[in-house]
Amino acid sequence: MSLPAVAVSQTPEDKFREYLASRPKPQRFTDQQRELLAHVFARHSHFDAEQLIDNLKTAGKRVSRATVYRTLSKLVDAGLLRRIELGARTVFDHDYGYPAHDHLVCETCHSMTEFQSAELEAILEKVAQEYQFRAEGHTLVIRGICTACNAAKSAKPRLVM
């Protein structure tokens, strides 16, 4: 399921520029950061840093490995991306300009499926109220086996003795 983008008041570049300018020691917006930001927001997909580095190389973009790692961290801090920890792997997902959503992750093929659930949101709000907790967000990852991997597993012939 692909979720539709939501209307935002600023472009990702403008929001990132604002973030950089608001630091205690303002930082400049570099050409490499511009290339990386444009590449990340040109498509909606989940990716890790190494995949992004490979994709940038394939696209003919010259962005250093160190810049990728530093900029990803800044994009998370700026509220443009969110970090999703999947065991030893860290995946990044758009947080700005996309609706709140959660993920199903297949432990076999590592596919990620986005979903939205009004019922789940209501439960989370109820729990926060119950504990007098002001929730500012959440990340939910449900791990399991996707339909395709389940079908492939059940289609394999079994040894009968």
N, C-alpha and C positions, 0 to 999 in steps of 0.2 A: 504494500500500500504506500503510495507516495502522497505526502501531505502537501497541501497548497501553501504557498508563501502567504504571510500576513502583511498588511500595510504597515509601514514604519515611517517615522518622520525624517530619518536620515539614511543616507546610503551607508553601507558598511565602511567605506573609505572615510566618509565624514565622521562617523562615530569613532573610528579608530584614531583619526587625527585629533579629535577632541580629547580622547583618552590620553594620547601621548602628550598633548599640550597641558593637561591637567596634573601631570606628575609633579611631585615636589621639585624635581629638576627636570623641566620640560625636555622632551626628546624629539628629535626630528623624524620625519616620515621619509624613509629612504626609497630609492627606486626598487631595490630588492623586495622590500616590504610591500610596495604597491603591486609588484608582479605576483607575489605570493597571495595577497589578499584577493586580487582579481581572479586568480586561478581557483582559489578555494570557493569563492562565492559565485563562480560561473556555473557551478553544478551543485546539486545536493547529493552528497554521498558521505558515508562514514569512511574514515581513513586514519591510518597511523602515520607517524612522522616519516618512516621509511617509504611508505607508499607515496606520500606527497613528494618526497625528494625524487623518487623514480618518475612520477608523473610530470613534475616540472622539467626534468631532464628530457623526457620524451617530447614534451611540448617546446623544447628548445629554449627554455628559460634558464638563466644563469643566476641561481640563488644558492648561496653556500649552505652547507649542512648546519653550521652554527646559527646562521640567520634563521633557518627554518625552525629549529628548536626554540630559540629565544622568542621569535615572533609568535609561534603557537602559544607559548606561555602568556605572552602579552594579549593575544586575542581572547584567551580564556578570561584573563583578568578584566578585559574591557567589556566582557559580556557578549562577545560576538560568537564564540565557540564554547562548547562545554566538553569537558574531559570525561570519558567513560572508561573506567578501569575494568578490564576483562582478564583477570589473572595477571600474567606477566605482560600482557599487551595493553597499551593505552590507545584508545580510539577517540577521534574528535568528531563532533557533530555540530551542525549549525544550531546556535541558540538564539540568534538575532534574526528576526524576519521569518521565523517559522513557529507554528503553534506548539504549545506544550505537548509533549508526547513521551512515550516510554518505549522500551525495546524488548523484543524476544530475540534471544541469541541461540543459534543452533550449536551445540557442543561438538557436532560431527563435522559440518561443512563451514562453520563459523559465519553463516549468513546472519544479517541483522534485519529484523522486520520492525518497522515503526508502527505504533498503534496509539489510538486515543480512546479513553474510556471515561465517560461522564460519571459512571457509577464509582469507578476507582477514585476519581477526583473528589467525589462527595465523601467517600470513606476517609480519605486523607485529611480533608477539611474537618470532618467530625473528630478524628483522632487528635488533631492539633488543638481544636477547641476544648476537648476533654482534658487535655494537659495544659491548658492555657498557654499554648505555644504559638508564636507568630511565625508561621512557615513562610519562607522566602523562595522555596523551590524544592524540587526533589529529583532524584535520578533513580529510576526503577529499571532493572535489567532482570528479565526472567530467562533463566537458562534451561535448556531442554533439547529436544530433538525435533527438527522441522518435519513437515509433511513429506517432503521429497526424500529425506533420509530415512524416515520411518517406512515409507513405501519400498525403498531400496533394500532396507534391512529385512523386511518381511518377504521380499521377492527372492531372496537368496535361498538356494536349496539347502535343506537341512540334512545332515547325516543321520540316518535312522539305523540303529543297531538292533 
